[in-house]
């Protein structure tokens, strides 16, 4: 009997010792986590995955941002282009990446459309990704060929409500321009027929040639042809007038109250990235966006910078997903 008592006491001693060691280890890890986050990014390069091919707006925005972040972080920031599936391929790679603060995605407004147009994508947009920061927004411009009589969008509304059908071109089926015009036509009772193109180049070629009477594209895509007077800007899709096209009215001003369909760019991270790193990256991005050099380079692309918290950026993305999911569902829109 005494030997049994001795073994029981010894067992309790060993168990207590193990519990104390485990608790100490957990406390040590918890105490060191903020310090580790503060030391980020250490000596490891930071990857910005631009989710579209080189040459487009996402690539250009990512490279402007990378240069600024490299200076402020004192660390190499590498841009990698992972295009395909309207940005879903590159975004999916980031969603599956290690949540260690070294992999981020630079995404376009297609990120808010893909969940409803591509239900089979191999990641959960809401659960697998965290929005770190908004970079900026841009108006899309509805334009008419210069040879047509339309001087403003009210004339388009009057014609298409009076039995005349007009075609409009976009950068592709299921693009934000397509969804915005679908919403606009439905709310205004207009007969507008969609003609999808494969990108801004082919769209503008046909728009300036007059092969498609109306077009909708970003300020960056449309502005050179507006300036050359080969197409005429009729309206912008944002709630505020575009700084680079101050004379062009918003759709809200033309009677479509509350209409707001901006193009936008944002930075995402894997969902479980430590919040300290997300906050630090957000602060560094905001600092970069407030730099006159970065702001002017983005303004040259028609982009207005957006300064805010990760929570505000996440809320914006969530609203975009919800808004366009309804338009897709209500109108039976399918991706190419």
C-alpha positions in Angstrom: 0.0 0.0 0.0 2.8 2.6 0.8 4.4 1.9 -2.6 1.1 2.7 -4.3 0.8 6.0 -2.4 4.4 6.9 -3.4 3.7 6.2 -7.1 0.5 8.3 -7.0 2.3 11.2 -5.4 5.1 11.0 -8.0 2.6 10.9 -10.9 0.8 14.0 -9.6 4.2 15.7 -9.3 5.2 14.8 -12.9 1.8 15.9 -14.2 1.9 19.2 -12.3 5.4 19.9 -13.6 4.3 19.2 -17.2 1.3 21.5 -16.9 3.6 24.3 -15.5 6.0 23.8 -18.4 3.3 23.9 -21.0 1.7 27.0 -19.4 5.1 28.7 -19.3 5.7 27.9 -23.0 2.2 29.3 -24.0 2.8 32.5 -22.0 6.3 32.9 -23.5 4.8 32.5 -27.1 2.0 34.9 -26.4 4.5 37.4 -25.0 6.9 37.0 -28.0 4.2 37.2 -30.7 3.8 41.0 -30.6 7.6 41.4 -30.6 7.8 39.1 -33.6 5.1 41.1 -35.4 6.9 44.3 -34.6 10.1 42.9 -36.1 8.3 42.1 -39.3 9.4 42.1 -42.2 12.8 41.0 -40.9 15.1 40.0 -43.7 12.7 38.1 -45.9 11.3 39.7 -49.1 7.7 40.7 -49.2 5.7 39.4 -52.2 3.0 41.5 -53.8 1.0 39.2 -56.1 -0.5 41.3 -58.9 -3.5 39.2 -60.0 -3.5 40.3 -63.6 -0.8 40.1 -66.3 1.9 42.8 -66.8 0.9 46.1 -68.4 -2.6 46.5 -66.9 -3.7 48.8 -64.1 -3.3 46.2 -61.4 0.3 45.6 -62.4 1.1 49.3 -62.6 -0.5 50.0 -59.2 1.3 47.2 -57.6 4.7 48.4 -58.9 4.1 52.0 -57.8 3.1 50.6 -54.3 6.1 48.2 -54.2 8.6 51.0 -54.8 7.2 53.1 -51.9 6.9 50.1 -49.5 10.4 49.0 -50.2 11.7 52.4 -49.1 9.5 52.6 -45.9 10.0 49.0 -44.8 13.7 48.9 -45.6 13.1 45.5 -47.2 12.8 44.1 -50.7 9.3 44.1 -52.1 8.8 41.9 -55.1 5.9 42.1 -57.6 4.8 38.8 -59.1 2.2 38.6 -61.8 -0.3 35.7 -61.5 -3.1 36.4 -64.0 -6.0 34.3 -65.1 -9.7 33.8 -64.4 -10.3 37.5 -63.8 -7.8 37.6 -61.0 -9.0 34.5 -59.2 -5.9 32.4 -59.9 -3.5 34.9 -58.3 -5.9 35.6 -55.4 -6.3 31.9 -54.8 -2.6 31.5 -54.5 -2.5 34.2 -51.8 -5.5 32.7 -50.0 -3.5 29.4 -49.7 -0.2 31.0 -48.8 1.4 30.9 -45.4 -0.2 33.6 -43.1 3.2 35.0 -42.1 3.0 38.5 -43.5 5.2 37.9 -46.6 2.5 37.3 -49.2 -0.1 39.8 -50.2 -2.4 40.2 -53.3 -3.1 43.4 -55.2 -6.6 43.0 -56.6 -9.0 44.8 -58.9 -12.8 45.2 -58.7 -13.3 41.8 -60.2 -12.6 40.5 -56.7 -16.0 41.8 -55.8 -17.7 40.1 -58.7 -15.8 36.7 -58.9 -17.7 35.0 -56.0 -21.0 35.3 -57.9 -19.7 34.7 -61.4 -17.2 32.0 -60.5 -18.9 29.9 -57.8 -16.4 27.1 -58.3 -13.3 29.0 -57.4 -11.0 27.1 -55.1 -11.1 29.4 -52.1 -13.7 31.2 -50.0 -13.5 34.9 -50.7 -14.9 35.9 -47.4 -13.2 33.3 -45.1 -9.8 32.8 -46.7 -8.7 36.4 -47.2 -8.5 39.5 -45.1 -8.6 43.0 -46.6 -5.5 44.9 -45.5 -6.1 48.3 -47.2 -8.0 50.0 -50.0 -5.6 51.6 -52.5 -8.0 53.8 -54.5 -11.1 54.1 -56.7 -11.7 55.3 -60.1 -14.8 56.3 -62.1 -15.9 54.4 -65.1 -16.8 56.6 -68.0 -19.8 56.1 -70.3 -18.9 57.5 -73.7 -20.4 57.8 -77.2 -18.7 57.9 -80.5 -18.0 61.5 -81.5 -19.9 61.2 -84.7 -23.2 60.5 -82.9 -25.6 63.3 -81.9 -25.4 62.4 -78.2 -24.2 65.4 -76.2 -25.2 64.0 -72.8 -26.6 60.8 -71.3 -30.1 62.2 -71.0 -30.4 61.9 -74.8 -29.4 58.3 -74.5 -32.0 57.7 -71.9 -34.7 59.4 -74.0 -33.8 57.4 -77.1 -33.6 54.0 -75.4 -36.9 54.5 -73.5 -38.6 55.5 -76.7 -38.1 52.2 -78.5 -34.6 52.6 -79.8 -32.1 49.9 -78.9 -28.4 50.9 -78.5 -25.4 48.6 -78.1 -22.6 49.3 -75.6 -19.1 47.8 -75.3 -17.3 46.7 -72.2 -14.0 45.0 -71.5 -15.7 41.6 -71.1 -18.8 39.6 -70.1 -19.3 39.9 -66.4 -17.0 42.8 -66.0 -17.9 45.7 -63.7 -18.8 47.8 -66.7 -21.2 45.1 -67.9 -22.8 44.8 -64.4 -23.1 48.6 -64.0 -24.8 49.1 -67.3 -27.1 46.2 -66.7 -28.2 47.8 -63.4 -28.4 51.2 -65.0 -30.6 49.9 -67.9 -32.9 48.1 -65.6 -33.4 51.0 -63.2 -33.9 53.4 -66.1 -36.1 51.2 -68.3 -33.6 51.4 -71.2 -33.0 49.0 -74.1 -29.2 48.6 -74.0 -27.5 45.6 -75.7 -24.2 44.4 -74.4 -21.2 43.7 -76.7 -18.3 42.2 -74.7 -14.6 42.7 -75.8 -11.5 41.0 -74.6 -9.9 43.9 -72.8 -9.7 47.7 -73.0 -7.6 47.8 -76.2 -10.1 46.0 -78.5 -13.0 47.9 -76.9 -11.5 51.3 -77.5 -10.5 50.4 -81.1 -14.1 49.7 -82.0 -15.4 52.6 -79.9 -13.3 55.2 -81.7 -14.0 53.5 -85.1 -17.8 53.8 -84.4 -18.4 50.1 -84.6 -20.1 50.3 -81.2 -22.1 53.5 -80.4 -21.6 53.5 -76.6 -18.7 52.2 -74.4 -17.9 52.0 -70.7 -14.4 51.8 -69.4 -12.1 53.2 -66.8 -10.8 56.7 -66.9 -7.3 55.3 -67.6 -8.6 53.4 -70.7 -11.0 56.1 -72.0 -9.3 59.4 -71.2 -6.8 59.5 -74.2 -9.6 59.1 -76.7 -11.8 61.6 -74.9 -9.0 64.1 -75.0 -8.5 63.4 -78.8 -12.3 64.0 -79.2 -12.8 60.7 -80.9 -15.3 59.7 -78.2 -17.4 61.9 -76.0 -17.8 61.4 -72.3 -21.4 61.4 -71.2 -21.4 60.4 -67.6 -19.3 58.8 -64.8 -20.4 55.9 -62.6 -19.1 57.2 -59.3 -21.1 59.2 -56.7 -18.6 62.1 -57.1 -17.3 63.6 -60.3 -13.9 62.4 -61.5 -11.1 64.8 -60.7 -9.6 64.2 -64.1 -12.9 64.8 -65.9 -14.5 67.5 -63.7 -16.9 68.6 -66.5 -18.6 65.2 -66.8 -21.6 64.7 -64.6 -22.3 61.7 -62.4 -25.3 59.4 -63.1 -26.7 60.5 -59.8 -26.8 64.1 -61.0 -28.7 62.9 -64.1 -31.5 61.4 -62.1 -30.1 57.9 -61.1 -30.1 58.6 -57.3 -27.6 56.7 -55.3 -25.9 55.1 -58.3 -22.3 54.3 -57.5 -20.2 51.8 -59.3 -16.5 52.6 -58.9 -13.6 50.6 -60.2 -11.3 49.9 -57.2 -8.0 48.4 -56.1 -7.1 46.8 -52.8 -4.5 44.7 -50.9 -5.4 41.4 -49.4 -3.6 38.9 -47.1 -4.3 35.3 -46.1 -7.0 35.3 -43.5 -5.0 34.2 -40.5 -2.2 36.8 -41.0 -1.4 38.2 -37.5 -3.4 41.4 -36.9 -0.3 43.3 -35.8 1.2 42.7 -39.2 -2.1 43.6 -41.0 -2.2 46.9 -39.0 1.5 47.6 -39.8 1.0 46.9 -43.5 -2.1 49.1 -43.5 -0.2 52.0 -41.9 2.7 51.6 -44.4 0.3 51.5 -47.4 -1.6 54.6 -46.1 1.7 56.4 -45.7 2.7 55.5 -49.2 -0.7 56.7 -50.6 -0.2 60.1 -48.9 3.2 60.5 -50.6 2.9 63.2 -53.4 4.9 60.9 -55.7 2.6 57.9 -55.3 -0.6 60.0 -55.3 0.4 61.7 -58.6 1.3 58.5 -60.3 -2.1 57.0 -59.4 -3.9 60.2 -60.3 -2.3 59.9 -63.8 -4.3 56.7 -64.1 -7.5 58.3 -63.0 -7.2 56.8 -59.5 -8.2 58.6 -56.3 -6.3 57.3 -53.3 -8.3 55.9 -50.4 -6.9 56.2 -46.9 -8.6 54.0 -44.2 -8.5 51.1 -41.7 -8.5 47.4 -42.5 -12.0 47.2 -41.1 -13.3 50.0 -43.4 -11.6 48.3 -46.4 -13.1 44.9 -45.5 -16.6 46.5 -45.2 -16.2 48.1 -48.6 -15.3 44.8 -50.2 -18.2 43.0 -48.5 -20.6 45.7 -49.9 -19.2 45.2 -53.4 -19.6 41.4 -53.2 -23.2 41.8 -52.0 -24.2 44.5 -54.5 -23.0 42.7 -57.6 -24.1 39.2 -56.4 -27.7 40.6 -56.5 -27.2 42.1 -60.0 -25.7 38.8 -61.3 -28.5 36.7 -59.8 -31.4 39.0 -60.8 -30.2 39.2 -64.4 -28.9 35.7 -64.9 -25.4 37.0 -65.9 -22.8 34.3 -66.7 -19.1 34.6 -67.0 -17.3 34.0 -70.4 
